[in-house]
Amino acid sequence: MIPFARRDDNDDIACFEIGKGEKVQIIHDFASVGFEQRKEYNDFWNWIEEAIKEMIDFNRD
């Protein structure tokens, strides 16, 4: 795993996984084995679009 971003409000970390091409993995750090995988995006652009939407929603409140 190659981490490149994290959320400030929880322990989720966005990572590239070696051997999975362009996919972005969302890993919940400090989770028990088997519960760490939160989400998978097909590529960086799908992930960044979702991250920006979440950032907008979070900052509007």
Backbone as XML, in Angstrom:
<?xml version="1.0"?>
<chain id="A" units="angstrom">
  <residue number="1" name="MET">
    <atom name="N" x="0.830" y="-1.176" z="0.000"/>
    <atom name="CA" x="0.000" y="0.000" z="0.000"/>
    <atom name="C" x="0.880" y="1.246" z="0.000"/>
  </residue>
  <residue number="2" name="ILE">
    <atom name="N" x="0.460" y="2.222" z="-0.790"/>
    <atom name="CA" x="1.145" y="3.505" z="-0.828"/>
    <atom name="C" x="0.124" y="4.575" z="-0.450"/>
  </residue>
  <residue number="3" name="PRO">
    <atom name="N" x="0.141" y="5.027" z="0.808"/>
    <atom name="CA" x="-0.835" y="6.035" z="1.238"/>
    <atom name="C" x="-0.527" y="7.397" z="0.628"/>
  </residue>
  <residue number="4" name="PHE">
    <atom name="N" x="-1.591" y="8.148" z="0.278"/>
    <atom name="CA" x="-1.381" y="9.489" z="-0.271"/>
    <atom name="C" x="-2.352" y="10.526" z="0.291"/>
  </residue>
  <residue number="5" name="ALA">
    <atom name="N" x="-3.371" y="10.110" z="1.043"/>
    <atom name="CA" x="-4.312" y="11.077" z="1.629"/>
    <atom name="C" x="-4.982" y="10.447" z="2.836"/>
  </residue>
  <residue number="6" name="ARG">
    <atom name="N" x="-5.412" y="11.314" z="3.771"/>
    <atom name="CA" x="-6.151" y="10.822" z="4.930"/>
    <atom name="C" x="-7.246" y="11.805" z="5.276"/>
  </residue>
  <residue number="7" name="ARG">
    <atom name="N" x="-8.264" y="11.303" z="5.952"/>
    <atom name="CA" x="-9.347" y="12.169" z="6.431"/>
    <atom name="C" x="-9.007" y="12.642" z="7.825"/>
  </residue>
  <residue number="8" name="ASP">
    <atom name="N" x="-9.295" y="13.895" z="8.110"/>
    <atom name="CA" x="-9.024" y="14.438" z="9.441"/>
    <atom name="C" x="-10.083" y="14.034" z="10.463"/>
  </residue>
  <residue number="9" name="ASP">
    <atom name="N" x="-11.284" y="13.661" z="10.015"/>
    <atom name="CA" x="-12.362" y="13.369" z="10.945"/>
    <atom name="C" x="-12.518" y="11.876" z="11.277"/>
  </residue>
  <residue number="10" name="ASN">
    <atom name="N" x="-11.701" y="11.021" z="10.687"/>
    <atom name="CA" x="-11.688" y="9.591" z="11.038"/>
    <atom name="C" x="-10.340" y="8.990" z="10.641"/>
  </residue>
  <residue number="11" name="ASP">
    <atom name="N" x="-10.223" y="7.698" z="10.726"/>
    <atom name="CA" x="-8.941" y="7.039" z="10.452"/>
    <atom name="C" x="-8.848" y="6.455" z="9.042"/>
  </residue>
  <residue number="12" name="ASP">
    <atom name="N" x="-9.632" y="6.959" z="8.093"/>
    <atom name="CA" x="-9.579" y="6.458" z="6.724"/>
    <atom name="C" x="-8.376" y="7.038" z="5.989"/>
  </residue>
  <residue number="13" name="ILE">
    <atom name="N" x="-7.712" y="6.160" z="5.250"/>
    <atom name="CA" x="-6.530" y="6.544" z="4.475"/>
    <atom name="C" x="-6.726" y="6.067" z="3.040"/>
  </residue>
  <residue number="14" name="ALA">
    <atom name="N" x="-6.469" y="6.947" z="2.076"/>
    <atom name="CA" x="-6.530" y="6.587" z="0.659"/>
    <atom name="C" x="-5.153" y="6.090" z="0.234"/>
  </residue>
  <residue number="15" name="CYS">
    <atom name="N" x="-5.140" y="4.949" z="-0.457"/>
    <atom name="CA" x="-3.874" y="4.315" z="-0.843"/>
    <atom name="C" x="-3.967" y="3.760" z="-2.258"/>
  </residue>
  <residue number="16" name="PHE">
    <atom name="N" x="-2.819" y="3.724" z="-2.894"/>
    <atom name="CA" x="-2.664" y="2.908" z="-4.094"/>
    <atom name="C" x="-2.119" y="1.569" z="-3.613"/>
  </residue>
  <residue number="17" name="GLU">
    <atom name="N" x="-2.606" y="0.485" z="-4.202"/>
    <atom name="CA" x="-2.109" y="-0.834" z="-3.828"/>
    <atom name="C" x="-1.279" y="-1.386" z="-4.979"/>
  </residue>
  <residue number="18" name="ILE">
    <atom name="N" x="-0.059" y="-1.745" z="-4.683"/>
    <atom name="CA" x="0.837" y="-2.285" z="-5.704"/>
    <atom name="C" x="0.191" y="-3.524" z="-6.318"/>
  </residue>
  <residue number="19" name="GLY">
    <atom name="N" x="0.153" y="-3.561" z="-7.641"/>
    <atom name="CA" x="-0.428" y="-4.687" z="-8.350"/>
    <atom name="C" x="-1.901" y="-4.514" z="-8.691"/>
  </residue>
  <residue number="20" name="LYS">
    <atom name="N" x="-2.516" y="-3.412" z="-8.255"/>
    <atom name="CA" x="-3.934" y="-3.170" z="-8.555"/>
    <atom name="C" x="-4.116" y="-2.026" z="-9.543"/>
  </residue>
  <residue number="21" name="GLY">
    <atom name="N" x="-3.065" y="-1.650" z="-10.229"/>
    <atom name="CA" x="-3.160" y="-0.623" z="-11.264"/>
    <atom name="C" x="-3.546" y="0.735" z="-10.716"/>
  </residue>
  <residue number="22" name="GLU">
    <atom name="N" x="-4.550" y="1.349" z="-11.322"/>
    <atom name="CA" x="-4.973" y="2.711" z="-11.002"/>
    <atom name="C" x="-5.936" y="2.784" z="-9.817"/>
  </residue>
  <residue number="23" name="LYS">
    <atom name="N" x="-6.365" y="1.659" z="-9.290"/>
    <atom name="CA" x="-7.385" y="1.645" z="-8.239"/>
    <atom name="C" x="-6.912" y="2.332" z="-6.961"/>
  </residue>
  <residue number="24" name="VAL">
    <atom name="N" x="-7.868" y="2.970" z="-6.283"/>
    <atom name="CA" x="-7.609" y="3.617" z="-4.999"/>
    <atom name="C" x="-8.357" y="2.833" z="-3.930"/>
  </residue>
  <residue number="25" name="GLN">
    <atom name="N" x="-7.641" y="2.459" z="-2.889"/>
    <atom name="CA" x="-8.220" y="1.721" z="-1.770"/>
    <atom name="C" x="-8.418" y="2.668" z="-0.600"/>
  </residue>
  <residue number="26" name="ILE">
    <atom name="N" x="-9.571" y="2.592" z="0.046"/>
    <atom name="CA" x="-9.811" y="3.339" z="1.275"/>
    <atom name="C" x="-9.699" y="2.337" z="2.418"/>
  </residue>
  <residue number="27" name="ILE">
    <atom name="N" x="-8.721" y="2.564" z="3.273"/>
    <atom name="CA" x="-8.412" y="1.667" z="4.384"/>
    <atom name="C" x="-8.698" y="2.400" z="5.693"/>
  </residue>
  <residue number="28" name="HIS">
    <atom name="N" x="-9.409" y="1.715" z="6.573"/>
    <atom name="CA" x="-9.662" y="2.275" z="7.904"/>
    <atom name="C" x="-8.526" y="1.819" z="8.811"/>
  </residue>
  <residue number="29" name="ASP">
    <atom name="N" x="-7.614" y="2.752" z="9.093"/>
    <atom name="CA" x="-6.446" y="2.449" z="9.914"/>
    <atom name="C" x="-6.894" y="2.060" z="11.331"/>
  </residue>
  <residue number="30" name="PHE">
    <atom name="N" x="-6.189" y="1.202" z="11.956"/>
    <atom name="CA" x="-6.430" y="0.717" z="13.312"/>
    <atom name="C" x="-7.650" y="-0.199" z="13.421"/>
  </residue>
  <residue number="31" name="ALA">
    <atom name="N" x="-8.212" y="-0.658" z="12.305"/>
    <atom name="CA" x="-9.344" y="-1.588" z="12.342"/>
    <atom name="C" x="-8.832" y="-3.014" z="12.528"/>
  </residue>
  <residue number="32" name="SER">
    <atom name="N" x="-9.694" y="-3.873" z="13.010"/>
    <atom name="CA" x="-9.350" y="-5.282" z="13.161"/>
    <atom name="C" x="-9.150" y="-5.907" z="11.788"/>
  </residue>
  <residue number="33" name="VAL">
    <atom name="N" x="-8.355" y="-6.956" z="11.740"/>
    <atom name="CA" x="-8.094" y="-7.665" z="10.487"/>
    <atom name="C" x="-9.425" y="-8.117" z="9.888"/>
  </residue>
  <residue number="34" name="GLY">
    <atom name="N" x="-9.593" y="-7.852" z="8.597"/>
    <atom name="CA" x="-10.824" y="-8.200" z="7.903"/>
    <atom name="C" x="-11.833" y="-7.067" z="7.841"/>
  </residue>
  <residue number="35" name="PHE">
    <atom name="N" x="-11.636" y="-6.022" z="8.634"/>
    <atom name="CA" x="-12.563" y="-4.892" z="8.659"/>
    <atom name="C" x="-11.913" y="-3.594" z="8.176"/>
  </residue>
  <residue number="36" name="GLU">
    <atom name="N" x="-10.680" y="-3.667" z="7.710"/>
    <atom name="CA" x="-9.948" y="-2.456" z="7.337"/>
    <atom name="C" x="-10.342" y="-1.902" z="5.963"/>
  </residue>
  <residue number="37" name="GLN">
    <atom name="N" x="-10.769" y="-2.752" z="5.043"/>
    <atom name="CA" x="-11.133" y="-2.302" z="3.695"/>
    <atom name="C" x="-12.479" y="-1.592" z="3.740"/>
  </residue>
  <residue number="38" name="ARG">
    <atom name="N" x="-12.515" y="-0.300" z="3.406"/>
    <atom name="CA" x="-13.753" y="0.480" z="3.460"/>
    <atom name="C" x="-14.386" y="0.646" z="2.082"/>
  </residue>
  <residue number="39" name="LYS">
    <atom name="N" x="-13.545" y="0.915" z="1.067"/>
    <atom name="CA" x="-14.071" y="1.183" z="-0.265"/>
    <atom name="C" x="-12.956" y="1.069" z="-1.287"/>
  </residue>
  <residue number="40" name="GLU">
    <atom name="N" x="-13.346" y="0.870" z="-2.540"/>
    <atom name="CA" x="-12.384" y="0.820" z="-3.633"/>
    <atom name="C" x="-12.935" y="1.664" z="-4.778"/>
  </residue>
  <residue number="41" name="TYR">
    <atom name="N" x="-12.084" y="2.507" z="-5.357"/>
    <atom name="CA" x="-12.439" y="3.329" z="-6.512"/>
    <atom name="C" x="-11.668" y="2.818" z="-7.715"/>
  </residue>
  <residue number="42" name="ASN">
    <atom name="N" x="-12.259" y="2.924" z="-8.887"/>
    <atom name="CA" x="-11.607" y="2.429" z="-10.106"/>
    <atom name="C" x="-10.347" y="3.190" z="-10.456"/>
  </residue>
  <residue number="43" name="ASP">
    <atom name="N" x="-10.312" y="4.488" z="-10.119"/>
    <atom name="CA" x="-9.117" y="5.280" z="-10.420"/>
    <atom name="C" x="-9.072" y="6.522" z="-9.529"/>
  </residue>
  <residue number="44" name="PHE">
    <atom name="N" x="-7.989" y="7.257" z="-9.629"/>
    <atom name="CA" x="-7.781" y="8.458" z="-8.829"/>
    <atom name="C" x="-8.885" y="9.487" z="-9.046"/>
  </residue>
  <residue number="45" name="TRP">
    <atom name="N" x="-9.333" y="9.642" z="-10.284"/>
    <atom name="CA" x="-10.327" y="10.668" z="-10.600"/>
    <atom name="C" x="-11.671" y="10.368" z="-9.962"/>
  </residue>
  <residue number="46" name="ASN">
    <atom name="N" x="-12.072" y="9.120" z="-9.898"/>
    <atom name="CA" x="-13.303" y="8.755" z="-9.190"/>
    <atom name="C" x="-13.172" y="9.084" z="-7.709"/>
  </residue>
  <residue number="47" name="TRP">
    <atom name="N" x="-12.008" y="8.781" z="-7.149"/>
    <atom name="CA" x="-11.781" y="9.075" z="-5.729"/>
    <atom name="C" x="-11.787" y="10.579" z="-5.459"/>
  </residue>
  <residue number="48" name="ILE">
    <atom name="N" x="-11.075" y="11.361" z="-6.267"/>
    <atom name="CA" x="-10.977" y="12.801" z="-6.000"/>
    <atom name="C" x="-12.336" y="13.479" z="-6.149"/>
  </residue>
  <residue number="49" name="GLU">
    <atom name="N" x="-13.151" y="13.031" z="-7.090"/>
    <atom name="CA" x="-14.495" y="13.586" z="-7.248"/>
    <atom name="C" x="-15.317" y="13.367" z="-5.967"/>
  </residue>
  <residue number="50" name="GLU">
    <atom name="N" x="-15.295" y="12.163" z="-5.427"/>
    <atom name="CA" x="-16.008" y="11.849" z="-4.186"/>
    <atom name="C" x="-15.423" y="12.629" z="-3.006"/>
  </residue>
  <residue number="51" name="ALA">
    <atom name="N" x="-14.104" y="12.737" z="-2.944"/>
    <atom name="CA" x="-13.455" y="13.460" z="-1.848"/>
    <atom name="C" x="-13.850" y="14.934" z="-1.863"/>
  </residue>
  <residue number="52" name="ILE">
    <atom name="N" x="-13.928" y="15.539" z="-3.024"/>
    <atom name="CA" x="-14.309" y="16.953" z="-3.124"/>
    <atom name="C" x="-15.767" y="17.136" z="-2.714"/>
  </residue>
  <residue number="53" name="LYS">
    <atom name="N" x="-16.644" y="16.242" z="-3.161"/>
    <atom name="CA" x="-18.053" y="16.324" z="-2.763"/>
    <atom name="C" x="-18.198" y="16.222" z="-1.245"/>
  </residue>
  <residue number="54" name="GLU">
    <atom name="N" x="-17.480" y="15.276" z="-0.625"/>
    <atom name="CA" x="-17.530" y="15.123" z="0.830"/>
    <atom name="C" x="-16.979" y="16.358" z="1.530"/>
  </residue>
  <residue number="55" name="MET">
    <atom name="N" x="-15.917" y="16.948" z="0.995"/>
    <atom name="CA" x="-15.330" y="18.148" z="1.583"/>
    <atom name="C" x="-16.318" y="19.316" z="1.534"/>
  </residue>
  <residue number="56" name="ILE">
    <atom name="N" x="-17.000" y="19.479" z="0.409"/>
    <atom name="CA" x="-17.997" y="20.542" z="0.275"/>
    <atom name="C" x="-19.125" y="20.343" z="1.288"/>
  </residue>
  <residue number="57" name="ASP">
    <atom name="N" x="-19.660" y="19.125" z="1.355"/>
    <atom name="CA" x="-20.748" y="18.840" z="2.291"/>
    <atom name="C" x="-20.317" y="19.086" z="3.737"/>
  </residue>
  <residue number="58" name="PHE">
    <atom name="N" x="-19.121" y="18.661" z="4.091"/>
    <atom name="CA" x="-18.617" y="18.818" z="5.441"/>
    <atom name="C" x="-18.464" y="20.292" z="5.823"/>
  </residue>
  <residue number="59" name="ASN">
    <atom name="N" x="-17.971" y="21.100" z="4.897"/>
    <atom name="CA" x="-17.718" y="22.512" z="5.185"/>
    <atom name="C" x="-18.954" y="23.392" z="5.087"/>
  </residue>
  <residue number="60" name="ARG">
    <atom name="N" x="-20.016" y="22.903" z="4.461"/>
    <atom name="CA" x="-21.271" y="23.661" z="4.397"/>
    <atom name="C" x="-21.972" y="23.674" z="5.755"/>
  </residue>
  <residue number="61" name="ASP">
    <atom name="N" x="-21.787" y="22.621" z="6.530"/>
    <atom name="CA" x="-22.488" y="22.505" z="7.819"/>
    <atom name="C" x="-21.883" y="23.328" z="8.891"/>
  </residue>
</chain>
